[in-house]
């Protein structure tokens, strides 16, 4: 269940961030409830993952890194934000870093 909570935290954080982008910096206030609820849900699920026994270094590392990578990819697909080769290399390095953090925790 720990990993389900962490995955939910990541999904909520990315969803809230994409909603923030869609709101054009909160110029469109209709997105505000989704943004607030998304971030609240994100931290609630992250708390549940920690309570279930996931180490903070692992949880935060995976949560933050996955959020960055997924946000970049989804923003490219949804909003045509740039996604260069350099950014792709950064995402690959993030994936390797998350893997090393996870392996180092055992």
N, C-alpha and C positions, 0 to 999 in steps of 0.2 A: 504494500500500500504506500510505502514511502516514496517510491518512484512515481506512482500515480499522482500523489500530491505535488511532487516537484514538477511533473509534466503539466499539471493544471496551473501551477503558479507561472510557469513559462508562457503557456498559452494565454492566460489572462493578461500578463504583462505586455506581451506582443500585441494582443488585441487592443488594449488600452492605448498603447503607443501609436498603433495604426489609426485609431479613432482620433487621437490628438492631431495626427497629420491630416486626416480627412477634415477636421474642423478648421484647418488653416490657422493654427495657433489660437484656437478658441474664438475666432471671429464668428464662426457658426456655432452658436450656443446650444443647438439641438444635440450636439455630441457630448456635452458636459456630463450628463448622468452616466452614459456608457463609460466615459473616461474615469470618472470617480469610482464607479462600481468595479471596473476592471482592475484598477490599482488596489482597491480594498480587497478584492477577491485574491489578487496576486499575493499580497502579503499574508493573507489568511492561510492560503494553501502552503506558502513557504513556511509559516509557523507550524502547520500540521506536519510537514515533512521533517522539520527539526524535532518536534515532539516525538515523532515516530522513530527517531534514532539516527537520522542522517547528520553527519558531521557538518558543522557550519562552513568549514573551508571547502568541502566538496559541494555542498548544497549551493552556496553562494557562487562558487566558481562556475558550476554548470549552469545555474540560473542566469547569471550575468552574461556569460559567453554565448549561451544559446540564444538569449534575447537579442544580443548584438547581431549575431549571424542571421537569425530568422528575420529580424526587422529589416536588415539590408536587402535580403532576397525578396521579401514580400513587398517592400517599398518599391523595389525595381519593377516587380510584376504589376502592382496595383497603381502606382503613381508615376511610373517611368523615371524614377530616381536613378542616378548613375550607378552602375555596378561594373567597375573596371576590372581588368586582370589583376591589378595590384590589390584591389579590394577582395577579389576572389582568393588571392594568395593569403591575405589576412584572415579570411574566414577559414581557410584550410589550417592555418597556424592556430587559430582559436580551437578548432576541433582537436588538433594534436595536444594543445595545452590542457583541454578538458580531459582528454584521455589520460594524460600523465598525472593530473591531479587525482583522478579516480584510481588509477593503478597505485599511486603513492599512498593512498589511504588504506591500502590492504597490507 
